[in-house]
Amino acid sequence: MMKRIYKLTLITLIMVGCSNITNINKNPKSPTDVPAPTLFSNAEKNLSDFWMNTNVNRNIFRLIDQYWTETTYFDESRYDLKDRAIPDNDWDILYHSVLENLKQSSQLVGTGSATQTNEQACIEIMNVYTYSTLVNIFGNVPYTEALDSKNPEPKYDDANTIYKDLLSKLDKAIGSINTGASGFGSADLIYGGDMASWKKFGNSLRLRLAMTLADADPSLSQSEAVAASKGAFTSNDDNATFQYLENPPNTNPLWVALVQSGRQDFVAASTLVDQMNTLNDPRRQYYFTTVPGGTTYVGGTPGASNAFSTNSHPGDMLEQQTYPGDLLSYSEVEFLRSEAAARGYSVSGTAEDHYKNAIEASILQWGGSDADFNSYYAQADVNWSTAAGNYKQKIGTQEWIALYDQPMEGWTTFRRLDYPQLKAPSTAYTVFPMRYTYPVQEQNLNKTNYDAASKAIGGDKVGTKLFWDKY
């Protein structure tokens, strides 16, 4: 069913005035003054803003993935996480601006009716999405003791244990959805209260988590993936998409960084552009501009100073105020199904079928045609039967390209599958990041639990692999 676009109304929200999760509830205004639907809307927008943002103080995933690189200032392309307190900022956004709003919304929604049950399911799916993002960035994080104003020093939970609990909660939330009843309605800025779509979203998220565990817990991964795949996305119409508006503050954050700011900080990275040039990728015209005054696509060197005037820039689509943000896409789901089939999981269809579907869905979503896909897939370096390497290389390379506008997930996919084989620039301050280091504020304000968490994961370093990253 074609998903309708619902307008985002300006939301006046009570923001929690704190700089770390230990101060989350120090709000001089009562959260009960804000309706539950407004809090839910705010959480959706804050989460989408986090994923779409390219402000170097908050989100450098496009730089880590070497989709983009920088011009005048290039510390972030060299993986400097500390000078701008990026881990602190991301931690605050996800705990304070997303999870705390979801918590308050849940308390105000209550229980009893089918509508309330549906609303609680939507909140839970968003909780799972956000906590899994935190785990995939940091590893062990506060979970069972998080968001508790009476406990200013929450312990960190084991990341593997969190993942298993998230899958359990997700399964329960999906099962509780009544597609014949309403949800948050127009306050739901992703699906407009369409609970059938939320059910597909929940199953697609469940599939993502299941496949993330593929090397760490093959048995659990298989059982969860098989169950989830049956109810996950089946077309681009199902995508979990946040639709932005023309006027601030409800424009896409990319427009703010690329246009409204008047700055020229980012250009295409040669890592991605060179790969797309080699493959004659039809998405180049959407991902990037040609070089100023020319007809070719050229990328700058990651970690170096690059001239804005001689390199390709982020594409015109990304500079639109209303450009939508995808939290989870059908293309990603099809890549996950392809991987599941390649691993021998009993999902319908072959690894090649889903691989083809994933690439086609990505090309069509960006504005390409069936003819574009057919020409692209006919190339020996793209076709499943002739592309180089094992399934991890085939899927990893194409999924990295397709996740261009979902850079956080692109980073996770690269870390899981080890393809493409991205390398840190020679000028990098660190090794290629496998995680973010914990916020400095946690080291100062929650030191005992920080020390325990750091020891448990093998050291608070960017090169420390997360529990699911086995190879």
Sine and cosine of phi, psi and omega as CSV:
sin_phi,cos_phi,sin_psi,cos_psi,sin_omega,cos_omega
0.00,0.00,0.75,-0.66,-0.01,-1.00
-0.89,0.45,0.81,-0.59,-0.03,-1.00
-0.98,0.19,0.76,-0.64,0.01,-1.00
-0.99,0.17,0.47,-0.88,0.07,-1.00
-1.00,-0.04,0.83,-0.56,-0.01,-1.00
-0.97,-0.26,0.69,-0.72,-0.04,-1.00
-0.95,0.31,0.66,-0.75,0.09,-1.00
-1.00,0.03,0.88,-0.47,0.05,-1.00
-1.00,0.01,0.47,-0.88,0.03,-1.00
-0.88,0.48,0.73,-0.68,-0.10,-0.99
-0.91,-0.42,0.85,-0.53,0.11,-0.99
-1.00,-0.06,0.90,-0.44,-0.21,-0.98
-0.84,-0.55,0.47,-0.88,0.12,-0.99
-1.00,-0.03,0.94,-0.35,-0.04,-1.00
-1.00,-0.05,0.56,-0.83,-0.05,-1.00
-1.00,0.09,0.88,-0.47,-0.11,-0.99
-1.00,0.09,1.00,0.07,0.00,-1.00
-0.50,-0.86,0.26,-0.96,0.02,-1.00
-0.92,-0.40,-0.01,1.00,0.07,-1.00
-0.35,-0.94,0.26,-0.97,-0.14,-0.99
-0.93,0.36,-0.24,0.97,0.04,-1.00
-0.96,0.29,-0.26,0.97,-0.02,-1.00
-0.93,-0.37,0.28,0.96,-0.19,-0.98
-0.83,0.56,-0.62,0.78,-0.13,-0.99
-1.00,-0.08,0.21,0.98,0.05,-1.00
-1.00,0.09,0.95,0.32,-0.05,-1.00
-0.90,-0.43,0.85,-0.52,-0.05,-1.00
-0.94,0.35,-0.24,0.97,0.01,-1.00
-0.95,-0.30,0.48,-0.88,-0.02,-1.00
-0.98,0.21,0.77,-0.64,0.03,-1.00
-0.91,0.41,-0.33,0.95,0.00,-1.00
-0.95,0.33,-0.18,0.98,0.08,-1.00
-0.96,0.27,-0.22,0.98,-0.02,-1.00
-0.96,-0.30,0.79,-0.62,-0.01,-1.00
-0.91,0.42,0.48,-0.88,0.01,-1.00
-0.83,0.56,-0.70,0.71,0.00,-1.00
-0.87,0.48,-0.58,0.81,0.01,-1.00
-0.92,0.39,-0.65,0.76,0.05,-1.00
-0.89,0.46,-0.63,0.77,0.03,-1.00
-0.92,0.40,-0.70,0.71,0.05,-1.00
-0.84,0.54,-0.68,0.73,-0.01,-1.00
-0.89,0.45,-0.65,0.76,0.03,-1.00
-0.89,0.45,-0.67,0.74,0.03,-1.00
-0.87,0.49,-0.73,0.68,-0.03,-1.00
-0.91,0.41,-0.68,0.73,-0.01,-1.00
-0.89,0.45,-0.60,0.80,0.02,-1.00
-0.93,0.36,-0.70,0.71,0.03,-1.00
-0.89,0.45,-0.68,0.74,0.04,-1.00
-0.86,0.51,-0.64,0.77,0.02,-1.00
-0.87,0.49,-0.70,0.71,-0.05,-1.00
-0.95,0.32,-0.58,0.82,-0.08,-1.00
-1.00,0.04,-0.42,0.91,-0.11,-0.99
-0.85,0.53,0.55,-0.83,0.12,-0.99
-0.80,-0.60,0.28,0.96,0.12,-0.99
-0.88,0.47,0.81,-0.59,-0.11,-0.99
-0.94,0.35,-0.17,0.98,0.10,-1.00
-0.99,0.14,-0.19,0.98,-0.13,-0.99
-0.77,-0.64,-0.63,0.77,-0.18,-0.98
-0.60,-0.80,0.95,-0.31,0.01,-1.00
-0.89,-0.46,0.38,0.92,-0.07,-1.00
-0.90,0.44,-0.56,0.83,0.05,-1.00
-0.90,0.43,-0.48,0.88,0.02,-1.00
-0.99,0.15,-0.64,0.77,0.06,-1.00
-0.87,0.50,-0.70,0.71,-0.04,-1.00
-0.96,0.28,-0.15,0.99,-0.06,-1.00
0.87,0.49,0.61,0.79,0.22,-0.98
-0.98,0.18,-0.69,0.72,0.05,-1.00
-0.85,-0.53,0.26,-0.97,0.23,-0.97
-0.62,-0.78,-0.03,-1.00,-0.18,-0.98
-0.94,-0.35,0.19,-0.98,-0.04,-1.00
-0.96,-0.28,-1.00,0.07,-0.09,-1.00
-0.97,0.23,-0.71,0.70,0.00,-1.00
-0.96,-0.29,0.81,-0.58,-0.15,-0.99
-0.69,-0.72,0.33,0.94,0.03,-1.00
-0.88,0.47,-0.61,0.79,-0.04,-1.00
-0.93,0.36,-0.53,0.85,0.08,-1.00
-0.94,0.33,-0.27,0.96,0.08,-1.00
-0.99,-0.14,0.18,0.98,0.10,-1.00
0.93,0.36,0.63,0.77,0.14,-0.99
-1.00,0.08,0.96,-0.28,-0.03,-1.00
-1.00,-0.07,-0.23,0.97,-0.23,-0.97
-0.99,-0.12,-0.63,0.78,-0.14,-0.99
-0.87,0.49,-0.52,0.86,0.04,-1.00
-0.98,-0.21,0.15,0.99,0.02,-1.00
0.81,0.59,0.68,0.73,-0.06,-1.00
-0.87,0.49,-0.72,0.69,0.04,-1.00
-0.85,0.52,-0.64,0.77,0.02,-1.00
-0.88,0.47,-0.71,0.71,-0.05,-1.00
-0.91,0.41,-0.69,0.72,0.00,-1.00
-0.92,0.40,-0.64,0.77,0.05,-1.00
-0.85,0.53,-0.73,0.68,-0.01,-1.00
-0.90,0.44,-0.69,0.72,-0.03,-1.00
-0.87,0.50,-0.75,0.66,-0.10,-0.99
-0.95,0.31,-0.65,0.76,0.03,-1.00
-0.97,0.23,-0.75,0.66,-0.16,-0.99
-0.99,0.15,-0.76,0.65,-0.13,-0.99
-1.00,0.09,-0.34,0.94,0.00,-1.00
-0.93,-0.36,-0.90,0.44,-0.13,-0.99
-0.91,0.42,-0.62,0.79,0.00,-1.00
-0.92,0.40,-0.63,0.77,0.07,-1.00
-0.89,0.45,-0.64,0.77,0.03,-1.00
-0.91,0.42,-0.64,0.77,0.02,-1.00
-0.88,0.47,-0.74,0.67,-0.01,-1.00
-0.91,0.42,-0.61,0.79,0.04,-1.00
-0.89,0.46,-0.69,0.72,0.00,-1.00
-0.88,0.48,-0.66,0.75,-0.01,-1.00
-0.91,0.42,-0.56,0.83,-0.03,-1.00
-0.99,0.12,-0.46,0.89,0.00,-1.00
-0.90,0.44,-0.71,0.70,-0.04,-1.00
0.97,0.22,-0.22,-0.98,-0.05,-1.00
-0.66,-0.75,0.22,-0.98,0.10,-0.99
0.75,-0.67,-0.88,0.48,-0.06,-1.00
-1.00,0.06,0.24,-0.97,0.04,-1.00
-0.89,0.45,-0.60,0.80,0.03,-1.00
-0.91,0.42,-0.70,0.72,0.03,-1.00
-0.89,0.46,-0.64,0.77,0.03,-1.00
-0.88,0.47,-0.67,0.74,0.05,-1.00
-0.90,0.44,-0.67,0.74,0.01,-1.00
-0.90,0.43,-0.65,0.76,0.05,-1.00
-0.91,0.42,-0.56,0.83,0.04,-1.00
-0.91,0.42,-0.67,0.74,0.04,-1.00
-0.88,0.47,-0.68,0.73,0.03,-1.00
-0.88,0.48,-0.69,0.73,-0.03,-1.00
-0.91,0.41,-0.65,0.76,0.04,-1.00
-0.88,0.48,-0.65,0.76,0.04,-1.00
-0.93,0.36,-0.59,0.80,0.10,-1.00
-0.86,0.51,-0.74,0.67,-0.02,-1.00
-0.88,0.48,-0.69,0.72,0.02,-1.00
-0.85,0.53,-0.71,0.70,-0.09,-1.00
-0.95,0.31,-0.70,0.72,0.02,-1.00
-0.91,0.40,-0.60,0.80,0.03,-1.00
-0.91,0.40,-0.55,0.84,0.08,-1.00
-0.90,0.43,-0.70,0.71,0.04,-1.00
-0.86,0.51,-0.71,0.70,0.02,-1.00
-0.88,0.47,-0.68,0.73,-0.05,-1.00
-0.94,0.34,-0.29,0.96,0.08,-1.00
-1.00,-0.01,-0.71,0.71,-0.19,-0.98
-0.94,-0.35,-0.54,0.84,-0.16,-0.99
0.97,-0.23,-0.78,-0.62,0.07,-1.00
-0.89,0.45,0.72,-0.70,0.00,-1.00
-0.58,-0.81,0.30,-0.96,0.13,-0.99
-0.88,0.48,0.72,-0.69,-0.06,-1.00
-0.64,-0.77,-0.94,0.35,-0.05,-1.00
-0.93,0.37,-0.44,0.90,0.00,-1.00
-0.95,-0.32,0.15,0.99,-0.01,-1.00
-0.96,0.29,0.42,-0.91,0.10,-0.99
0.89,0.45,0.44,0.90,0.00,-1.00
-0.95,-0.31,0.95,-0.32,-0.06,-1.00
-0.90,0.43,-0.35,0.94,-0.01,-1.00
-1.00,0.08,-0.10,0.99,0.00,-1.00
-0.78,-0.62,1.00,0.02,-0.06,-1.00
-0.96,0.29,-0.13,0.99,0.00,-1.00
-0.79,-0.62,0.97,0.26,-0.06,-1.00
-0.94,0.33,0.59,-0.81,0.08,-1.00
-0.96,0.29,0.32,-0.95,0.08,-1.00
-0.99,-0.13,0.74,-0.68,0.02,-1.00
-1.00,-0.04,0.46,-0.89,0.06,-1.00
-0.88,0.47,0.77,-0.64,-0.10,-0.99
-0.88,0.47,-0.64,0.76,0.01,-1.00
-0.89,0.45,-0.67,0.74,0.04,-1.00
-0.90,0.43,-0.65,0.76,0.05,-1.00
-0.86,0.51,-0.72,0.69,-0.03,-1.00
-0.86,0.52,-0.69,0.73,0.00,-1.00
-0.91,0.42,-0.63,0.77,0.03,-1.00
-0.93,0.36,-0.61,0.80,0.04,-1.00
-0.89,0.47,-0.67,0.74,0.04,-1.00
-0.89,0.46,-0.65,0.76,0.03,-1.00
-0.90,0.44,-0.71,0.70,0.01,-1.00
-0.91,0.41,-0.60,0.80,0.00,-1.00
-0.91,0.40,-0.68,0.73,0.03,-1.00
-0.87,0.50,-0.69,0.73,0.01,-1.00
-0.91,0.42,-0.67,0.74,-0.02,-1.00
-0.91,0.43,-0.70,0.72,0.02,-1.00
-0.87,0.49,-0.69,0.72,-0.02,-1.00
-0.92,0.40,-0.38,0.93,-0.04,-1.00
-1.00,0.07,-0.18,0.98,-0.08,-1.00
-0.94,0.33,0.76,-0.65,0.09,-1.00
-0.95,-0.30,0.97,-0.24,-0.08,-1.00
-0.94,0.35,-0.19,0.98,0.04,-1.00
-1.00,0.00,-0.08,1.00,0.00,-1.00
-0.93,-0.38,0.21,-0.98,-0.04,-1.00
-1.00,0.09,0.17,-0.98,0.10,-1.00
-0.82,-0.57,-0.77,-0.64,-0.01,-1.00
-0.99,0.16,-0.07,1.00,0.04,-1.00
0.88,0.47,-0.70,-0.72,-0.06,-1.00
-0.93,0.37,-0.26,0.96,0.07,-1.00
-0.96,0.26,-0.25,0.97,0.08,-1.00
-0.99,0.10,0.97,-0.25,-0.13,-0.99
-1.00,0.04,0.09,1.00,0.06,-1.00
-0.97,-0.26,-0.78,0.62,-0.06,-1.00
-0.86,-0.51,0.07,1.00,0.05,-1.00
0.87,0.50,0.49,0.87,0.03,-1.00
1.00,0.08,0.11,0.99,0.01,-1.00
-0.97,0.23,0.97,-0.24,-0.13,-0.99
-0.97,0.25,-0.42,0.91,0.10,-0.99
-0.90,0.44,-0.61,0.79,0.04,-1.00
-0.93,0.37,-0.63,0.78,0.05,-1.00
-0.89,0.45,-0.58,0.81,0.03,-1.00
-0.90,0.43,-0.67,0.74,0.06,-1.00
-0.91,0.42,-0.65,0.76,0.04,-1.00
-0.87,0.49,-0.72,0.69,0.02,-1.00
-0.86,0.51,-0.69,0.72,0.02,-1.00
-0.92,0.39,-0.58,0.82,0.03,-1.00
-0.93,0.38,-0.64,0.77,0.08,-1.00
-0.91,0.42,-0.64,0.77,0.04,-1.00
-0.88,0.48,-0.64,0.77,0.04,-1.00
-0.91,0.42,-0.65,0.76,0.03,-1.00
-0.87,0.49,-0.75,0.67,-0.01,-1.00
-0.90,0.44,-0.64,0.76,-0.02,-1.00
-0.88,0.47,-0.70,0.71,-0.03,-1.00
-0.96,0.28,-0.44,0.90,0.09,-1.00
-0.89,0.45,-0.48,0.88,0.00,-1.00
-1.00,0.04,0.07,1.00,-0.18,-0.98
-0.83,0.56,-0.64,0.77,-0.02,-1.00
-1.00,-0.01,-0.32,0.95,-0.04,-1.00
-1.00,-0.02,-0.56,0.83,-0.04,-1.00
-0.52,-0.85,0.97,0.24,-0.10,-0.99
-0.83,0.56,-0.62,0.79,-0.05,-1.00
-0.91,0.41,-0.77,0.64,0.02,-1.00
-0.90,0.43,-0.67,0.75,0.03,-1.00
-0.83,0.55,-0.72,0.69,-0.05,-1.00
-0.91,0.42,-0.74,0.67,-0.05,-1.00
-0.90,0.43,-0.64,0.77,0.00,-1.00
-0.95,0.33,-0.64,0.77,-0.03,-1.00
-0.91,0.40,-0.68,0.73,0.00,-1.00
-0.88,0.47,-0.69,0.72,0.00,-1.00
-0.92,0.39,-0.64,0.76,-0.07,-1.00
-0.96,0.28,-0.62,0.78,-0.11,-0.99
-0.85,0.53,-0.57,0.82,-0.05,-1.00
-0.88,0.48,-0.51,0.86,-0.07,-1.00
-0.93,-0.37,0.18,0.98,-0.07,-1.00
-1.00,0.10,-0.01,-1.00,-0.07,-1.00
-0.80,0.59,0.56,-0.83,0.03,-1.00
-0.83,-0.55,-0.05,1.00,0.05,-1.00
-0.27,-0.96,0.16,-0.99,0.05,-1.00
-0.89,0.45,-0.38,0.93,0.03,-1.00
-0.90,0.43,-0.33,0.94,-0.05,-1.00
-1.00,0.06,-0.21,0.98,-0.13,-0.99
-0.74,0.67,0.63,-0.77,0.10,-1.00
-0.99,0.16,1.00,-0.09,-0.17,-0.99
-0.86,-0.51,0.70,-0.71,0.08,-1.00
-0.97,-0.23,0.87,-0.50,-0.05,-1.00
-1.00,-0.04,0.88,-0.47,0.03,-1.00
-1.00,0.06,0.22,-0.97,-0.04,-1.00
-0.91,-0.41,0.06,-1.00,-0.10,-0.99
-0.98,0.21,-0.44,0.90,-0.16,-0.99
-0.94,-0.35,0.65,-0.76,0.09,-1.00
-0.86,0.51,0.52,-0.86,0.08,1.00
-1.00,-0.05,0.38,0.93,-0.10,-0.99
-0.96,-0.28,0.37,0.93,0.10,-1.00
-0.99,0.12,0.28,-0.96,0.10,-1.00
-0.90,0.43,0.73,-0.68,0.01,-1.00
-0.85,0.53,-0.41,0.91,0.06,-1.00
-0.89,0.46,-0.65,0.76,0.03,-1.00
-0.88,0.47,-0.64,0.77,0.01,-1.00
-0.87,0.50,-0.71,0.71,-0.07,-1.00
-0.97,0.23,-0.58,0.82,-0.12,-0.99
-1.00,-0.06,-0.45,0.89,-0.10,-0.99
-0.87,-0.50,-0.88,0.48,-0.10,-1.00
-0.85,0.52,-0.59,0.81,-0.03,-1.00
-0.92,0.39,-0.41,0.91,-0.06,-1.00
0.95,0.30,0.17,0.99,-0.05,-1.00
-1.00,-0.04,0.29,-0.96,0.01,-1.00
-0.77,-0.64,0.88,0.48,-0.17,-0.99
-1.00,0.03,-0.37,0.93,-0.18,-0.98
-0.82,-0.57,0.61,-0.79,0.16,-0.99
-0.71,-0.70,0.24,-0.97,0.07,-1.00
-0.88,0.47,0.54,-0.84,0.07,-1.00
-1.00,-0.02,0.65,-0.76,-0.02,-1.00
-0.87,0.49,-0.48,0.88,-0.02,-1.00
-0.83,0.56,-0.75,0.66,-0.01,-1.00
-0.98,0.18,-0.71,0.70,-0.06,-1.00
-0.87,0.49,-0.69,0.72,-0.01,-1.00
-0.88,0.47,-0.65,0.76,0.03,-1.00
-0.90,0.43,-0.69,0.72,-0.01,-1.00
-0.93,0.36,-0.57,0.82,0.08,-1.00
-0.90,0.44,-0.68,0.73,0.00,-1.00
-0.87,0.49,-0.59,0.81,-0.05,-1.00
-1.00,-0.08,0.09,1.00,-0.06,-1.00
0.76,0.65,0.74,0.68,-0.12,-0.99
-0.94,0.35,0.83,-0.56,-0.03,-1.00
-0.93,0.36,-0.20,0.98,0.00,-1.00
-0.99,0.12,-0.12,0.99,0.00,-1.00
-0.81,0.58,-0.67,0.74,-0.07,-1.00
-0.92,0.40,-0.33,0.94,0.04,-1.00
-0.99,-0.11,-0.60,0.80,0.00,-1.00
-0.94,0.34,-0.64,0.77,-0.16,-0.99
-0.66,-0.75,0.27,-0.96,0.22,-0.98
-1.00,-0.01,0.31,-0.95,0.21,-0.98
-0.96,0.29,0.21,-0.98,0.02,-1.00
-0.89,0.46,0.57,-0.82,-0.03,-1.00
-0.79,0.61,0.82,-0.57,0.02,-1.00
0.98,0.21,0.09,1.00,-0.04,-1.00
-0.79,-0.62,-0.14,-0.99,-0.05,-1.00
-0.84,-0.54,0.06,1.00,-0.06,-1.00
-0.96,-0.29,0.28,-0.96,0.05,-1.00
-0.96,-0.29,0.83,-0.56,-0.06,-1.00
-0.74,-0.67,0.70,-0.71,0.00,-1.00
-0.92,-0.38,0.51,-0.86,0.03,-1.00
-0.99,0.15,0.19,-0.98,-0.03,-1.00
-1.00,0.08,0.85,-0.53,0.03,-1.00
-0.85,0.53,0.71,-0.71,0.07,-1.00
0.99,0.13,0.13,0.99,0.00,-1.00
-0.83,-0.56,0.18,-0.98,0.11,-0.99
-0.98,0.19,0.80,-0.60,-0.08,-1.00
-0.80,-0.59,0.67,-0.74,-0.02,-1.00
-0.97,0.23,0.78,-0.62,0.05,-1.00
-0.90,0.43,-0.50,0.86,-0.11,-0.99
-0.98,0.20,-0.24,0.97,-0.08,-1.00
-0.86,-0.50,0.17,0.99,0.00,-1.00
-0.79,-0.62,0.36,-0.93,0.07,-1.00
-0.93,0.38,0.49,-0.87,-0.03,-1.00
-0.93,-0.37,0.25,-0.97,0.14,-0.99
-0.80,0.60,0.62,-0.79,-0.13,-0.99
-0.88,0.47,0.37,-0.93,-0.05,-1.00
-0.86,0.52,-0.56,0.83,0.00,-1.00
-0.85,0.52,-0.64,0.77,-0.06,-1.00
-0.94,0.33,-0.23,0.97,-0.03,-1.00
-0.99,-0.11,0.16,0.99,0.02,-1.00
-1.00,0.05,0.68,-0.73,0.02,-1.00
-0.83,0.56,-0.60,0.80,-0.12,-0.99
-1.00,-0.07,0.15,0.99,-0.01,-1.00
-0.84,0.54,0.82,-0.57,-0.08,-1.00
-0.97,0.23,0.41,-0.91,0.05,-1.00
-0.93,-0.36,0.78,-0.63,0.03,-1.00
-1.00,-0.08,0.81,-0.58,0.13,-0.99
-1.00,0.04,-0.49,0.87,0.02,-1.00
-0.33,-0.94,0.71,-0.71,-0.12,-0.99
-0.86,-0.52,0.39,-0.92,0.08,-1.00
-0.87,0.49,-0.62,0.78,0.03,-1.00
-0.84,0.53,-0.72,0.70,0.03,-1.00
-0.88,0.48,-0.68,0.74,0.00,-1.00
-0.86,0.50,-0.67,0.74,0.00,-1.00
-0.93,0.38,-0.57,0.82,0.11,-0.99
-0.90,0.43,-0.63,0.78,0.04,-1.00
-0.91,0.42,-0.65,0.76,0.05,-1.00
-0.90,0.43,-0.63,0.78,0.03,-1.00
-0.88,0.48,-0.71,0.71,0.03,-1.00
-0.90,0.44,-0.67,0.74,0.01,-1.00
-0.87,0.50,-0.72,0.70,0.01,-1.00
-0.90,0.44,-0.64,0.77,0.01,-1.00
-0.91,0.42,-0.48,0.88,0.03,-1.00
-1.00,0.09,-0.03,1.00,0.04,-1.00
1.00,-0.03,0.19,0.98,0.05,-1.00
-0.95,0.30,0.53,-0.85,-0.06,-1.00
-1.00,0.08,0.91,0.43,0.16,-0.99
-0.99,-0.17,0.54,-0.84,-0.04,-1.00
-0.91,0.41,0.55,-0.84,0.00,-1.00
1.00,0.04,0.28,-0.96,-0.01,-1.00
-1.00,-0.09,0.24,-0.97,0.05,-1.00
-0.86,0.51,-0.64,0.77,0.00,-1.00
-0.92,0.40,-0.68,0.74,0.01,-1.00
-0.83,0.56,-0.75,0.66,-0.05,-1.00
-0.95,0.32,-0.57,0.82,0.07,-1.00
-0.86,0.50,-0.72,0.69,0.04,-1.00
-0.89,0.46,-0.71,0.70,0.01,-1.00
-0.86,0.51,-0.64,0.77,-0.04,-1.00
-0.90,0.43,-0.72,0.69,-0.01,-1.00
-0.91,0.42,-0.69,0.72,0.00,-1.00
-0.89,0.46,-0.69,0.73,0.00,-1.00
-0.87,0.49,-0.65,0.76,0.01,-1.00
-0.91,0.42,-0.73,0.69,-0.01,-1.00
-0.88,0.47,-0.70,0.72,0.00,-1.00
-0.92,0.39,-0.63,0.78,0.00,-1.00
-0.88,0.48,-0.59,0.80,-0.02,-1.00
-0.98,0.20,-0.22,0.98,0.02,-1.00
0.89,-0.46,0.02,1.00,0.04,-1.00
-0.97,0.25,0.05,-1.00,-0.06,-1.00
-0.91,-0.42,0.15,-0.99,0.10,-1.00
-0.87,0.49,-0.60,0.80,0.03,-1.00
-0.90,0.44,-0.62,0.79,0.06,-1.00
-0.87,0.49,-0.71,0.70,0.01,-1.00
-0.89,0.45,-0.73,0.68,-0.04,-1.00
-0.86,0.51,-0.67,0.74,0.02,-1.00
-0.92,0.40,-0.67,0.75,-0.01,-1.00
-0.91,0.42,-0.73,0.68,-0.08,-1.00
-0.95,0.32,-0.38,0.93,0.00,-1.00
-0.94,0.35,-0.26,0.97,-0.02,-1.00
-0.96,0.30,0.64,-0.77,-0.05,-1.00
-0.87,0.50,-0.53,0.85,-0.04,-1.00
-0.98,0.20,-0.12,0.99,0.01,-1.00
-0.93,-0.37,-0.67,0.75,-0.06,-1.00
-0.82,0.57,0.70,-0.71,-0.06,-1.00
-0.82,0.57,-0.65,0.76,-0.11,-0.99
-0.96,0.28,-0.34,0.94,-0.07,-1.00
-0.83,-0.55,-0.21,0.98,0.01,-1.00
-0.89,0.46,0.51,-0.86,-0.10,-1.00
-0.93,0.37,0.52,-0.85,0.19,-0.98
1.00,0.07,-0.04,-1.00,0.02,-1.00
-0.99,0.12,-0.10,-1.00,-0.07,-1.00
-0.88,0.47,-0.53,0.85,0.01,-1.00
-0.91,0.41,-0.63,0.77,0.01,-1.00
-0.95,0.32,-0.70,0.72,0.00,-1.00
-0.87,0.49,-0.80,0.60,-0.04,-1.00
-0.93,0.37,-0.72,0.69,-0.06,-1.00
-0.85,0.53,-0.68,0.73,-0.02,-1.00
-0.91,0.41,-0.76,0.65,-0.04,-1.00
-0.95,0.33,-0.55,0.83,0.02,-1.00
-0.94,0.34,-0.61,0.79,0.07,-1.00
-0.85,0.52,-0.68,0.73,0.03,-1.00
-0.91,0.42,-0.71,0.70,-0.08,-1.00
-0.93,0.36,-0.47,0.88,-0.05,-1.00
-1.00,0.02,0.37,0.93,0.00,-1.00
-0.76,0.65,-0.65,0.76,-0.02,-1.00
-0.98,-0.19,0.20,0.98,0.19,-0.98
-0.82,-0.58,0.88,0.47,-0.22,-0.98
-0.89,0.45,-0.51,0.86,0.06,-1.00
-0.88,0.48,-0.69,0.72,0.00,-1.00
-0.96,0.29,-0.50,0.86,0.10,-0.99
-0.87,0.49,-0.64,0.77,0.04,-1.00
-0.90,0.43,-0.69,0.72,0.02,-1.00
-0.89,0.46,-0.69,0.73,-0.01,-1.00
-0.89,0.45,-0.69,0.72,0.05,-1.00
-0.86,0.50,-0.69,0.73,-0.03,-1.00
-0.91,0.41,-0.55,0.83,-0.01,-1.00
-0.97,0.26,-0.73,0.69,-0.15,-0.99
-0.99,-0.11,-0.25,0.97,0.03,-1.00
0.92,0.40,0.32,0.95,0.09,-1.00
-0.66,-0.75,0.57,-0.82,-0.11,0.99
-0.91,0.41,0.24,-0.97,-0.10,-1.00
-1.00,0.08,0.97,0.23,0.01,-1.00
-0.94,0.33,0.60,-0.80,0.01,-1.00
-0.80,-0.60,0.53,-0.85,0.05,-1.00
-0.91,0.41,0.60,-0.80,0.08,-1.00
-0.85,0.53,0.43,-0.90,0.00,-1.00
-0.89,0.45,-0.36,0.93,0.00,-1.00
-1.00,-0.05,0.04,1.00,-0.10,-1.00
-0.89,0.45,0.53,-0.85,0.04,-1.00
-0.98,0.18,-0.35,0.94,-0.06,-1.00
-0.66,-0.75,0.04,-1.00,0.20,-0.98
-0.93,0.36,0.13,-0.99,0.04,-1.00
-0.87,0.50,0.78,-0.63,-0.10,-0.99
-0.92,0.39,0.80,-0.61,0.14,-0.99
-0.98,-0.19,-0.18,0.98,0.05,-1.00
-0.21,-0.98,0.18,-0.98,0.19,-0.98
-1.00,0.01,0.55,-0.83,0.18,-0.98
-0.95,0.32,0.38,-0.93,-0.01,-1.00
-0.93,0.37,0.45,-0.89,0.00,-1.00
-0.86,0.51,0.59,-0.81,0.06,-1.00
-0.87,0.50,-0.59,0.81,-0.01,-1.00
-0.88,0.48,-0.53,0.85,0.04,-1.00
-0.95,0.31,-0.60,0.80,0.05,-1.00
-0.90,0.44,-0.52,0.85,-0.03,-1.00
-1.00,0.02,-0.60,0.80,-0.15,-0.99
-0.97,-0.26,-0.24,0.97,-0.03,-1.00
-0.66,-0.75,0.74,0.67,-0.23,-0.97
-0.89,0.46,-0.68,0.74,-0.04,-1.00
-0.86,0.50,-0.73,0.68,0.00,-1.00
-0.96,0.29,-0.54,0.84,0.09,-1.00
-0.88,0.47,-0.73,0.68,-0.01,-1.00
-0.87,0.50,-0.67,0.74,0.00,-1.00
-0.90,0.43,-0.67,0.74,-0.01,-1.00
-0.92,0.40,-0.68,0.73,0.01,-1.00
-0.86,0.51,-0.70,0.72,0.02,-1.00
-0.91,0.41,-0.64,0.77,-0.07,-1.00
-0.91,0.42,-0.55,0.83,-0.05,-1.00
-1.00,-0.03,-0.09,1.00,0.01,-1.00
0.99,-0.15,0.31,0.95,0.06,-1.00
0.91,-0.41,0.71,-0.71,-0.02,-1.00
-0.99,0.15,0.96,0.29,-0.02,-1.00
-0.77,-0.63,0.42,-0.91,-0.01,-1.00
-0.93,0.36,-0.39,0.92,0.00,-1.00
-1.00,0.06,-0.07,1.00,0.02,-1.00
-0.95,0.31,0.83,-0.55,-0.02,-1.00
-0.98,0.22,0.55,-0.84,0.07,-1.00
-0.97,0.24,0.23,-0.97,-0.14,-0.99
-0.87,0.50,-0.49,0.87,-0.05,-1.00
-1.00,0.04,-0.12,0.99,-0.05,-1.00
-0.99,-0.10,1.00,0.08,-0.19,-0.98
-1.00,0.00,-0.28,0.96,-0.12,-0.99
-0.77,-0.64,0.00,0.00,0.00,0.00
